């Protein structure tokens, strides 16, 4: 940062500290616009980054959010790529937003659009998705958290599984499979078998740890170890589905569907996801034109209030009838 820019940022930072938020916000926009008109994007961005931080730290989410969006617009004009430094500035700002600030969701969306356009990930930068998902999870915004964590990093399954398990603990014990599937299915539909396995392992590990009286049977073969829960058939289905996805074979997939068909129907909204999984992993053609991946994820993640999906995230409840038997299926 050169001396002139440093003096400007320090002067405007002092105004913010004095509570002159509106004046500082307007001057920051004017100065940054002047540099942007000269195509000195680096200077404009540095000024906006400093000013946005000061405003957000002062609790001025609206003004700070406006500068964040302006900064991101300059990233796009300058065609800056989402490298560690550029992305780091945005994530620093994102973490400073107060919960519930309306401009934050737009800022997240714009970061993803920018990183998709100028980066290597068509769905947006995984680190951005991970941080956004973790922030939403901390604030109990489950649906938004799910959408981002599914597209996150190798660290996301831990947070995803924890989110679903904590949500599950507020529901009835037999609904464990419904919540575990909310992490497993999106990963499978994204072709991410590794994290589908990891999320289920983390979820069931927590389930076993915190429910010492839960009946569990460990079944081992030369190439597979499976933990069976006699009272939770949908968890068993997910375990076996992941084994089948690793091995392939349409007959095995159909056999699972027949064996657990009644329980799958009770889940309410799994059919389209399972059709997509059947096509991706078992070469079973979809009988009808499938929705886009994100439409299907949206269906899994809620919005309708029926078919096993909670109507409102804050209620954090998935409705489903209990399994008719407690036998091992």
N, C-alpha and C positions, 0 to 999 in steps of 0.2 A: 504494500500500500504506500503510495507516494505521500509526500508531506501535505499537499493541498487536500487530497481526499481525506487524509487522517484528520486534519483540522476541521473539515466539514462534518465528518461523522461525530467527532468529539463535541462540536458545538450543538449539533442536533440531539445528541445523546443527553447533554446537559438540560436541554429544554424538556425532554421527556421526563427526566428525573425531577424537574421542577413542576411537573404536572401540566405542561403546555402541550397536551397530546395532539390536539387538532392542528395547531400551528406547525408542530414538528412533522406531522404526517404530510401536510400539504407541501412543506418545503422539501421533504425527502422525495416526493413525487416530482416536483419541479426540477430539482438538481439531477435526479436520475434520468429524467426525460431529456434534459439538455445533453448529458453524456451519450444517451442512446441515439439521439439525433445525429451526433458526430460519429456514431458506430463505435464508440469506445465502450463496448459492452462490459468489459472487465471492470471498469471504474463504476459504471452504473450498478452493476450487480453487487459490488462490494459495499456501496452505499446503502442499497436496499437491504442487503443481508444484515448489516449492522443495525439499521433502523428498525427492521422487522423484529430482530431479537429484542431490542430495547422495549418496543411497544408490547410485545407478547409477554415479556417478563413483568411489565407494569400492569398486566391484566387487560390490555387493550386489544382483545381478540379481533374485533372488527377491523380496526385500522392496521393492526399487524398482519391480519389475513389478507387484506387488500395489497399490502406491499409484497407479501409472499407470492400472490398471483401475478403481480407485475414482474417480479423477479423471474418467475418461471416463463412468462411470456418472452422475456429477453433471452432466456436460455434457448427458446425455440427459434427466435430471430437469428441468434448467433450460431445456431445449429451445433450447440455444445453437446458432446456425448455424455452419457451417464457413467463417467469414470468415478473413481473413489472420491476425489475431491469435490466434483460437482454434485454428485449424489449426496455426499456427506453434508454439504450446506443445507440441502433440502430436508434431510432427515433431522438435522439439528433443529431446524425451524418447526418441523412437524411435532417433535416431542414437546415443544413449548406451548402449543395450542391448549387453551383450557378445554376441558371436556364439554361437549355440547355446542361449541362454537360453530355456527352454520357454515362458515367459509372453509372449515377444515376438510369436510367431505369433498368439497369441490377441489381443494388443493391436492388432496390425495389422488383424485381422479385425473387431474391435470399432470401430476408427476408421472402417473402410470402411462398416460397418453404420450408424454414427452419421451419417457424411457423406451416405450414401444417403438416410437418413430425413429429414434436415433441410437438405440441400443440393439442388442442381439436377441432379445426375448420378445416375441410377438405379443405375449399377454402382459408385458410390463416387467420391470426389474424385480426379481424374487426378493431382494433385500427390502425393497419398498413394501411389497406385499407383506413380508414377515413383520416389519415394524408396525405397519398399519393394523394388521391382524392382532398383534399383541396389545396395542393400545385399545382397540375395541374390546378385546377379551377382558382387559383389566376393568373396563367400564360396564361390563355385562351386556354389551351390544353383540349378542351372540351371532345373529345372522350376518352382520357385516364382518365380524371376526372370521367366521367360517369361509366366506368368499375369498378373503385375502390369504388366510393361512393355507388353503388348498394350493395356492400358487406361490407359496413362499420358499424358504430355503430348507436345507437338511435339518435345521434346528426347529422348524415349524411343527413337525408331528408331536413333539413333546407338549407344546402349548395347545395344539389342537386337541389331543387326547385329554389333557387336563380340563380344557373348557367343556368338552362333552361329558366327562365324568362328573364334574361339579354340577353341571346342569342335571345330569341323571340323578344325583343324590337327592334332588328335590322332587323326584317322581317316585312311582312305585317300583319295587325291586324287579319285577318281571320285565320292565321296559329297557333293560340294559342294552339289548341288541339294537333297539331303535336309535339310541344315542351313539353307540359305537359305529353304526353304519353311516352316520353323518360325517365321519372322517374317512372311513374306508372307501365308500363309493366314489366321492370326488377324486381321490387319489387314483383309483382304478380307472375312472373315466378319463383322467389326464394321462394315462399310460404309466403311472408312477407306482409300480408294484412294490418297490422298496418301502416307500413311505406308507403305503396302505398296510403292509405287514407291520411296520414299526408302530403305527398309531394303534392298531388293534392290540398288539403286544403290550403297549403302555397302558391302554385302557383296562385290559383284563388283568394286568399285573396289579393295578390299583384296586380293581374289583376284588381280587383274591386277598390282597393285603388288608383291606378294610372290612371284609366280611368273613371272619374266621370260621363261621359255621356253614359257609357255602360249600355244597358238595362239589368236588372236583375229581375227575379221573384223567390221569396222564396215560396217553396211548403212544407207544413208540414202535417204530419200524426201522428198517435199515437206512431209510433216507428221510424220514419225517417223524417229528415229535409234535403231538397235538394234545392240547388240554381241552377236555370235554366238560361241559357244565350241564348235568342232567336236567336242571330246572330252567335253563336258559337256551332253548332251541335256536333262537336267532343268532346268538353268539356262536353256537356250534356251526350254524350255516355259514357265517362269515369266515370262520376258521377254515372250513373245508373248501369254501369258494376260493380263498387265497391259495390253498394247496393246488386246487384244480387249475387256477390261472397260471401257475408256474409250470404245470405239466402239459396243459392243453388237453384237447380231446372233447369233442362235442357230446359224446355219450355220457361222460362223467358229469358235465354241466347239466344236461337234461335230467340225469338221475338225481342230482341234488335238488333241482327244481321240483321234481315229483315228490321226493321224500319230505321236503319242507314246504310244499305248496300251501298247505293250510295256514301255516305260520306267516308265510310271505304275504298271503292275502290279508291277514290281520294287520300287517304293517301298514298297508293302505296305499302307499305311493312308490313302491319299488319297481313296478313292472317296466317302466321305460328305461330306468337306469340298468336293470338287469338285461334288457334287450341290447342295449348299447355294449355292455360288458360281454355279452354272448357273441356279438359280432367282432369286437376287438380281440378277444382272447381265444375264442373257440370257433371262429369262422362260420357262425350261424347268422345268415342274412336277417336283417330287421324286416319284419313283415310290413311295416308302414314307414313312410318317410319320417325320420327322427328329427326332433328339434335340435337346435344347435346345442353344443356342450354346455354353454352358459345358461341357456334356457332350462336345460334339465337340472343343472346344479341349482338354479333358482327354485325349481320345483321341489327338490330335496330339501332346500334350505328354508322353505316356508313361504308364507304369503297368502295361503288360501284358508287356513284355519281348519282344514279337514284332512282326512286320510293320514292321520298320524303326525300332523304338523301343527305346532302351536300357532295360534292366531296372532299373538303379540310376543316379541322377544322377552319383554320384562316379566311375562308370566312364567317363562322358562318351563313349559310343561308340554309333553308329547302325549296325546291321548291314544291309547290302544287297549283292546280288551286283553285280559290275561290269557295265557295259553291254556287250552282245555285240559291238558294232562301235564304231569311232572315227569313223565317217562323220558328216557334218553331216545331222541329221534335221530 
